[in-house]
Amino acid sequence: MSGHVRVGMNLLWLRPGIVGGSEVAAVSTVDALARSVDADIELAVYAQDAFAVSHPDLAERVGAHTIAIPGGTRGLRVAAESTWLPWAVRRDRIDVVHGYGGVVPPRLGRPSVLTIHDLQPLESGSAFASTKKAWLARAIPASVARAAAVAVPSAFVRDRMVDLLGTDLAKIHVVPHGRDAAMTTEPTDLPDAALIRRRFRLDGPFVLYPAITYPHKNHATLVRAFAELARRNDEVTLVLAGGVGACEPDIGSLIESTGVGSRVRRVGRVTTAERDVLLREAAVLAFPSRYEGFGLPVLEAYGVDTPVVAARAGSLPEVVGDAGVLVDPDDVEAWADALQAAIDGGQSGAAATACRAEQAARFDWDHAAARLVELYRRAAQTGEHGR
């Protein structure tokens, strides 16, 4: 096929506030595609009505097609993908379906491009519920088989696909996520930093970790490391931003048992503006996650010249590069040392700033969108689709 290509992006899986970095990536990808695609690519977005509530400006700009899924439950969402989505795809004369959530429903009757953010549900020892793991263990390989092309955000995910699924390398395309272009060292239209500091009771230097309390995010190692850091430094504070996950009760108990409750700020989900200020004001971004398909907060920190200490795990070494410090995800003492070194200025200076800027510049949403457009064209031309 040549000429005009209608692309339907399936975001029915996206429950705002629940899927963490995948939501940021999805929203940023849609925004970049809406801004940068050629005139002969037409984008349609299919999502839950909650998507339009959480991202009204973007939903209006792309004319998102939404459906009500009470509670956003997986069963109802899967049902919508199996019934409403095929109907909508036919109604809108879609040429290529982009499954941005790792799964392409069967019987769409259209070529598909699939984005897989990571394969954590298929990894041994993952904390996903057994029913969800069992479903994804069938759905992901079947979706990969159906797809004309698979986009992944890192070489780490690509290699795990080869190891776990035996996927042909020629089918996998590394399309890294980008960084928010608005995240720069020159703040614009942001709340006053002093106001944010007062709101969250932040008087001195603080360590920031923005992540939902899921098991793989490894909050426990960071809390233990901070307890050691707090014994050395009586001014530092730990800020934990992000929603509530399965480990929330355990992390709360650990904070209290280590005696650092008065030095930890649980700020929950914050606005984008609050996030930007916290990233600019933080002495260091900590990212101890044991498993990431990418790691967007690292780029967000680099964009505002904030030092980074991250786990030597998953895709993080690719994203961190030489611009930050990598630590074994379970070495509490090493984490305390690395965080203290960053607070003491170990990652400061012109050379470190230039390195962070250079690493951040390697990742761009417009470039990611252009790569996806190439995959859409290729899928439309081959016309390959599975049942």
Secondary structure, DSSP 8 states (H G I E B T S, - for coil): --S-EEEEEEETT--TTTSTHHHHHHHHHHHHHHHH--TTEEEEEEEEHHHHHHSHHHHHHHT-EEE--GGG-HHHHHHHHHTHHHHHHHHTT-SEEEETTS---TT--S-EEEE----GGGSTT--S-HHHHHHHHHHHHHHHHH-SEEEESSHHHHHHHHHHH---GGGEEE----B-TT--SS--S---HHHHHHHTT--S-EEEEE----GGG-HHHHHHHHHHHHHH-SS-EEEEES---TTHHHHHHHHHHTT-GGGEEEEES--HHHHHHHHHH-SEEEE--S--S--HHHHHHHHTT--EEEESSTTHHHHHTTSSEEE-TT-HHHHHHHHHHHHTTTT-SHHHHHHHHHHHHT-BHHHHHHHHHHHHHHHHHH-----
